[in-house]
Amino acid sequence: MNRIVAVLVIATLLIIPIYTRISAILSSRIIQEKLGYLPSRGIVKISSLDHKSLLSEWLFFKVLLYFGERIDPFKRQLPTQVDYADMYRFLDVSTYVDPYNIDAYYFAEAAFTWEIGRIREVDALLERGLKFRTWDFYLPFFLGFNHFYFLKDYKKASQYMEQAARMTGEPLLTNLAARFFYESNETRIGISFIKFMIAKTWNEKVKRTLEIRLKALERVDFLEKGVERFVQIYHRKPLSIQEMVGTGVIRELPKDPYGGKFYLDEKGKIRTTSKFAYGRIHGNSNKDREPR
């Protein structure tokens, strides 16, 4: 008995330092959600049997967890290890298994259009949902905005917005459909759209991301109004944003919430070195550099 007790004591003394070391190593590691392997959407749909809705939501929440732990708007940077291709693949399968899953469509519109510019891929998902969610004005509303703001296809934008207006009978959407034929002020339309999405979203992470986007667009709008005032006063476009500051047209240069710097391109359009996304001001990814 004494020998057993002695062995246990010795084993404990040996294990404790090892356990402490392993615990320290594990605690220092970053636990990350991984998307992992996913079979083809046809196989997944057949395998889901009578649980299509549940499986679709599980795939969506897996993407949401993956996205949420890698992107924090308050860290002022976007991690480079975000696999958007895999995220899209999971959303594609999610909406193929259950084309009624509005969460997946909403998330795709929020994350893939503004951040990485994958407009046509998002539109493909929205078109899929539109065939099934025939009562849901969100899908033609998103499609209308994407065609107006990103793709510059004003005729098609108006058609989608008219469809959304017919679904709701909402005068605002009817007016937007008409304005899309003529409206040239894309920034202010974008501000209205982002405010709408913020008011409707339930996910706090997505909402904070949209709030950063709203702040950036509002500052672009401020600068665009400054350019308009400059033209009214001097009958020409300013050579730079600094010239607007120097002449007193605007008091100071606003900060880009994404960490870049605002500037005027050769056509007099307000741009930023960040391209309105964290992590795009380094390397060779930014083709529209600020002139030196």
Number of C-alpha atoms within 10 A of each C-alpha: 6 7 8 9 10 11 12 12 12 11 11 12 11 11 12 11 11 12 11 11 12 11 11 11 10 11 10 8 8 7 9 10 15 13 16 7 8 13 10 10 17 11 12 18 20 11 13 14 9 10 12 20 16 15 20 27 20 14 22 24 17 17 23 20 14 18 20 14 12 16 19 16 19 11 9 14 16 17 12 11 7 13 12 16 9 16 20 19 16 26 28 25 23 29 26 20 26 21 23 21 20 18 19 28 26 19 19 23 23 21 18 18 18 17 18 12 12 17 18 16 16 26 22 13 21 26 16 18 23 19 12 12 17 12 13 16 20 20 27 26 23 24 26 28 25 24 22 25 19 16 14 14 16 22 16 20 27 27 20 24 28 22 20 25 21 15 16 15 12 11 11 10 21 18 14 20 27 16 14 26 16 11 14 13 12 14 16 15 17 21 18 11 16 20 14 11 20 19 9 11 16 11 12 11 17 22 18 15 18 21 17 18 23 20 17 21 20 16 18 21 19 14 25 18 14 20 24 15 16 20 13 11 11 9 10 11 18 18 13 18 20 15 13 21 14 12 11 12 18 20 11 13 16 14 13 21 21 25 19 21 18 22 21 21 16 10 7 15 14 17 19 24 21 22 24 22 22 21 19 20 20 11 7 8 12 15 9 12 17 15 9 3
